[in-house]
Amino acid sequence: MYYENVLAAIGNTPLIKLNQICKDFEAPVFGKVEAFNPGHSAKDRTALHMIEAAEKRGDIQPGATIIEATSGNTGFSLAMICSLKGYKCVLTVSSKASREKIALLRSMGAQVVVCPKDAAPEDPRSYYSRAAHLSEEIPNSYYLAQNFNLDNMGAHYYTTGPEIWEQTEGKITHYVCCAGTGGTLSGTARFLKEKNPAIQIIAVDAYGSVLKKYWETEEFHESEIFPYKIEGLGKTIIPENIDFDVIDQFIKVTDKKSALRARQLAKNEGLLLGYSSGAAMECVFKIQEQLSRDHVVVVLFPDHGSRYLGKVYNDDWMRQNGFMGKQPVDSNYEYIRRIYKTYKIKTRRYIRQTLSKVSY
Ligand SMILES: Cc1ncc(COP(=O)(O)O)c(C=O)c1O
C-alpha cells in the first residue's frame, strides 16, 4: 500500500484518548491530533482545498505564484503543495512567528517576507497589506486570503467534520476548537451541527483578540486588542471564515496557562504539540464542570510542538515571560553553583566600582 504523493497523506488524522491529563473528568476526552498531517498541522487540509478549488475555477494558471499572509502553518502547507504542483510560493509572515517556523518555510522553498507584528492590518507594513500589495505587483499571481476565502472553511466541512463524526460513531457532544481564521472551527462545526444540532461548539480565543467580544456584541472593539504570545489563535480583524452562529460558547485562555497545558500534554500524554493545542486543552479544563458521564468531548489540536522548541518548550523563554518560577534547587551541586555564581558577579561588580574610583 502506498500514497501517490505526499498530498494524498493529508487528513484522516487519529483521535487519541487523553487518559492521563483528563483522568479526573467524568466524560472521555479525545484529541484530534492534526500534527499527524504530513505538514504537521490542520492547515494542510485548508491549503490543499483552497488551491484545488481555485484550480477547478480556473483562478490559478500553470507556473503561477501563490501568495498568502500566514502565521506560519498555512505557509508551510502551501510551500509543500506549491513545490509538488510547480507553483512559486511567496509568504508574508508576522514577526511574532517563531524563528523555527520561518526557517521551515524557507526550507520548503518559499520566499518569506517578515512584517512587523505590531502593524495594524490596514497599515501598509502589516503582513495582510503586504500580501495584497504583492499580489498586485507580481504577474500571474493568486492571493489565497485564508481569512476571507470560504474554501478554508470548506476543507473542514468536507474532511475534519466527517472524520470526527465517524471516529466517535456519532457520539460526540462537545467540540472544542481554536478560532483564528475560523476555518477549522466553523467548517467542522457546521458539519457536526447538521448531523446533530445539540452538539456544543466551544470556540477558544486569546486575551488580546477581538473575536469573543464580537461574538457577544456584534461590534468590533478595538480596545480588546493588545499583544499576546499564543500563535495562530485569535484575531485583530473579523475573518469571514468564522460562522458566529454555530458557536455555543466562546472562552478566552491566557498565554501562561496555555503554555503550561502544552507542556503537560507532552509530559503526561506523550503528545508534543503546539502552543494553541495547549490553549485548546486549557479550554477543556474550563468546561470540566459542565461535563458528565453521558458526554463525549473532542478537542482539536492544530499543530506539532517542534515549531515551538525555542518558546513553550524552552525553560528560559518560559521564565523570561514569567510563566515559570526559578528552577528549584534539586542538588547540592546546583546549590553550590548558584552561590558561586552570585559571589562571582558580586566580586566583579566590587572590583569594577573600586577601579572606577582609583585615580592614577
Ligand atoms: C497553530 C495554529 N492554531 C490555531 C489556528 C487557528 O485555525 P483557524 O485559522 O482554522 O481558525 C491556526 C491558524 O493559523 C494555527 O496556525
The ligand as a MOL file (V3000), in Angstrom:
LIG
                    3D

  0  0  0     0  0            999 V3000
M  V30 BEGIN CTAB
M  V30 COUNTS 16 16 0 0 0
M  V30 BEGIN ATOM
M  V30 1 C -1.1320 26.8880 15.3990 0
M  V30 2 C -2.4930 27.3230 14.9910 0
M  V30 3 N -3.5010 27.1020 15.8090 0
M  V30 4 C -4.7530 27.5010 15.5160 0
M  V30 5 C -5.0350 28.1400 14.3410 0
M  V30 6 C -6.4560 28.5600 14.0540 0
M  V30 7 O -7.0150 27.8250 12.9990 0
M  V30 8 P -8.0540 28.5310 12.0320 0
M  V30 9 O -7.2920 29.5510 11.2430 0
M  V30 10 O -8.6180 27.4640 11.1790 0
M  V30 11 O -9.0670 29.2070 12.8790 0
M  V30 12 C -4.0070 28.3950 13.4520 0
M  V30 13 C -4.2370 29.1430 12.2210 0
M  V30 14 O -3.3450 29.6730 11.5960 0
M  V30 15 C -2.6960 27.9630 13.7650 0
M  V30 16 O -1.6650 28.1790 12.9510 0
M  V30 END ATOM
M  V30 BEGIN BOND
M  V30 1 1 1 2
M  V30 2 1 2 3
M  V30 3 2 2 15
M  V30 4 2 3 4
M  V30 5 1 4 5
M  V30 6 1 5 6
M  V30 7 2 5 12
M  V30 8 1 6 7
M  V30 9 1 7 8
M  V30 10 2 8 9
M  V30 11 1 8 10
M  V30 12 1 8 11
M  V30 13 1 12 13
M  V30 14 1 12 15
M  V30 15 2 13 14
M  V30 16 1 15 16
M  V30 END BOND
M  V30 END CTAB
M  END
